[in-house]
């Protein structure tokens, strides 16, 4: 299932393949819900999630349009839609948002690790003095 999600989400030619992507759409909703839970303690991340959801929704809309075009009009018109670059632009926006979210989380992790090392050092110093 995860492989299907990745194909639908990142491969611009997936809609042209005619494969079913509905399970992947459902899994994306679950992933966004999990992201919301995992970042519940970070207001900046929580404020970014709606933007992320907007880009994902637009990307999914583009995919639906591609699939409908492929089914109703054939391969060439669908391929022309892929070539227009709208899907790629949305994916670039998604990459930008997720990159910023990842950088935010990595920054917080660095701060937490530094505090943990400081606490451990203080604990060792205190035990030596006792």
N, C-alpha and C positions, 0 to 999 in steps of 0.2 A: 504494500500500500504506500509506504513512504516513497518508493521509487516513482510511483505514479504521481504523487503530489509534486515531486521535483520536476518530472517531465511536463506536467501541465503548467506549472508555475514559471519555469524558466525556459523551456524550449518553445520558441515561437512557431515551430512547425508542428507541434503536437496536435493542435486542432485540425490540421490537414490530414492527420493519420486516420481519422474516423473512430479512434478509440474512445471508450466511455471515460469521462473525467468527473462525473458526479461524486463518486466517493472521495476524490481528492478535494473537491470543493468543501465537502463536509469536514474533512480533516483539517483544512485551513482554518475553518471557524473554531475548531477545537484548539488548534495551535495558538490562535489569537487569544482565546480565553485563558489558556495556560500562561501566555506571556503577561496578561493582565494580572494574574495571580502572583507570578514570580516577581513582578515589579511593584507590588502593592505598597511597599515601604518607600517608594521613590516617586514623589509628586511630579518631577520633571519627566520621568519615563511614562507615567500615567497620562500626562498631558500630550505626549507624543503619539500614543497609541491610536487616537482617533485619526490623526494624519496618516499613519501607517494603514489603518483600515480603509481610508478613502482611496489610497493608491491601490490597495489590493482589490477593492471593489471595482475600480476602473479597469484594472488588469483583467479581472474575471469577466467584466462586461465585454471587453475587447475579445476575449477568448470565445464567449458565447456568440458574438457577432461573426467571428471567423468560422465557427462550427456551422452556424446557420447558413452562412454564405457557401461554405463547402458543400453542404447537403442540398441546398436549393439551386445553386448556380454553377457549382463545379469547382474544380481545382484551380484553374487560372484566375478567376476573380478573387478567390480566397488568398491565393499567393500574392496577388496585387495588394491586398490589404496588409499582409505581413510586410511586404516591401515598403509600405507607407511609413513604417517606423513608429507608429503610435504605441504599439505594444512594448517596443524597446524603450521608448521614452518613459513609460510607466515603470518598467523594470529598473531603469536607471534611478528614478525617484525612490523606488522601494529600496534599492541598494544604498542610496544616500541616507535614508531614514534609519535603516537597520545598522548602517555603519556608525552613525552618530549614537544610536542606542548602545551598540557594542562598546564604543569608546567610553561612554558614560559608565557602563558597568565595569569595564576594566579599570577605569580611574578609581571607582569606589572600592574595587578589590585591592588595588595598590594601597589605598589609604587604610583599609581594614587590616591588611597584612602588616603594614608598618606599625599600627597600633598594637597588634598582637605580639609582634617582636619586641616592642617596647615594654609591654606588660610582662612578657616572659623574662626579659632582661632585669626588670625591676624585681620580679619574684626571686630570681637567682641571687641578685645582690642582697635582698632582704634575708634570704635563707643563709647566706654566707655570714652576714652580720650577727645572726642569732646563734 
